[in-house]
Amino acid sequence: MKSEMRGASARGADLVQIRLDRLAVFDPRRSGRLIADRPLPVIVTYRPKWEGGQYEGDDRKRFEALHLAMELGAEYVDIELKVAQEFLDFIPGKRPENTMLIVSSHNYQFTPSTEELGSLVARIQAVGADIVKIATTAVDICDVARMFQVLVHCQVPMIGLVMGERGVISRLLCPKFGGYLTFGTLGEGKESAPGQPTMTELLDVYRIKHIGPDTKVFGLIGKPLRQSKSPILHNAVFKALGLDAVYVPFLTDDLDKFLNTYSSPDFSGFSNTMPHKETAITCCHEVDPIAKSIRAVNTIIKKPADGKLVGYNTDYTGAISAIEDGIRGLEGKSTKLFLLWMVESLLS
């Protein structure tokens, strides 16, 4: 655990989470040493099984461990909303001032409505949370928009994340919409929640520490997207050009619903891949003539003036270049006719 904490510090993490419920054998003295020797500020969490963790014992043992973490100077302690008041009643005397209390709620089935999320924020605030934490599950990528809306309007520090592959953008874009923090894992297979990116992805690919309210969002729409290298390529270009922009994956089931949901100026343009290339023709306000001829759109740009979507197809230029490269050096009329036939086929 100590070596992992040092590794996180070396990679650029701002703080680390200590999951006591994930320790093979829990020893309060060991917990004390972890906190005393910490290279970074820590969040101490002792998650019960009923809230997605691994601890199956009685709550009193958890409360004792979390209270000890507070007394040892842990910067943050995370307690579940369901038992938050009970935990606060358990603490004798005044709560340690140097520890911020994160009160959390996790929904592993779906993401509630905006109104329900707002009510949940109010309930968490009411028990005395210093920081609100709500984690829900994305059934559709459009679910994340509700979390963004609540984050933007929340008047207290809030961690708002949507779990699962369709909720990844909640983790990547959380600084843009006012999220207090996001979580990254040290490596694949070490995730503490579904959809959690690695620290390398957050810091090196998406440059999350450079994302702010004015950052323009671009991305790749499609399904599946797991193997795409587009975020690596585009974000490297944004960095080289000094642009305040980020390129993220949008795992999308319903293109029209997605474009309507993320219609704000914050989302500036999209690459569009399978299976939505043909559908995009009917989703754009305007379509370039060549894209109409090919009957497929792979690039969608949002006009800054009125927000209208314009669809283009840039695949054909790549195809023609590849053909030209392939036949370069060949001579004769038959080659020219072949090239002409290939171009006509692409446009027909």
Secondary structure as GFF3:
##gff-version 3
##sequence-region A 1 348
A	DSSP	alpha_helix	2	11	.	.	.	ID=ss1
A	DSSP	beta_strand	16	19	.	.	.	ID=ss2
A	DSSP	three_ten_helix	20	22	.	.	.	ID=ss3
A	DSSP	alpha_helix	28	36	.	.	.	ID=ss4
A	DSSP	beta_strand	42	45	.	.	.	ID=ss5
A	DSSP	three_ten_helix	49	51	.	.	.	ID=ss6
A	DSSP	alpha_helix	59	71	.	.	.	ID=ss7
A	DSSP	beta_strand	76	80	.	.	.	ID=ss8
A	DSSP	alpha_helix	81	90	.	.	.	ID=ss9
A	DSSP	beta_strand	100	106	.	.	.	ID=ss10
A	DSSP	alpha_helix	114	126	.	.	.	ID=ss11
A	DSSP	beta_strand	131	137	.	.	.	ID=ss12
A	DSSP	alpha_helix	143	153	.	.	.	ID=ss13
A	DSSP	beta_strand	158	163	.	.	.	ID=ss14
A	DSSP	three_ten_helix	165	167	.	.	.	ID=ss15
A	DSSP	alpha_helix	168	172	.	.	.	ID=ss16
A	DSSP	alpha_helix	199	200	.	.	.	ID=ss17
A	DSSP	pi_helix	201	205	.	.	.	ID=ss18
A	DSSP	three_ten_helix	208	210	.	.	.	ID=ss19
A	DSSP	beta_strand	216	222	.	.	.	ID=ss20
A	DSSP	alpha_helix	230	241	.	.	.	ID=ss21
A	DSSP	beta_strand	245	251	.	.	.	ID=ss22
A	DSSP	alpha_helix	255	261	.	.	.	ID=ss23
A	DSSP	beta_strand	267	272	.	.	.	ID=ss24
A	DSSP	alpha_helix	280	283	.	.	.	ID=ss25
A	DSSP	beta_strand	286	287	.	.	.	ID=ss26
A	DSSP	alpha_helix	289	294	.	.	.	ID=ss27
A	DSSP	beta_strand	299	302	.	.	.	ID=ss28
A	DSSP	beta_strand	309	312	.	.	.	ID=ss29
A	DSSP	alpha_helix	315	327	.	.	.	ID=ss30
A	DSSP	alpha_helix	333	347	.	.	.	ID=ss31
###
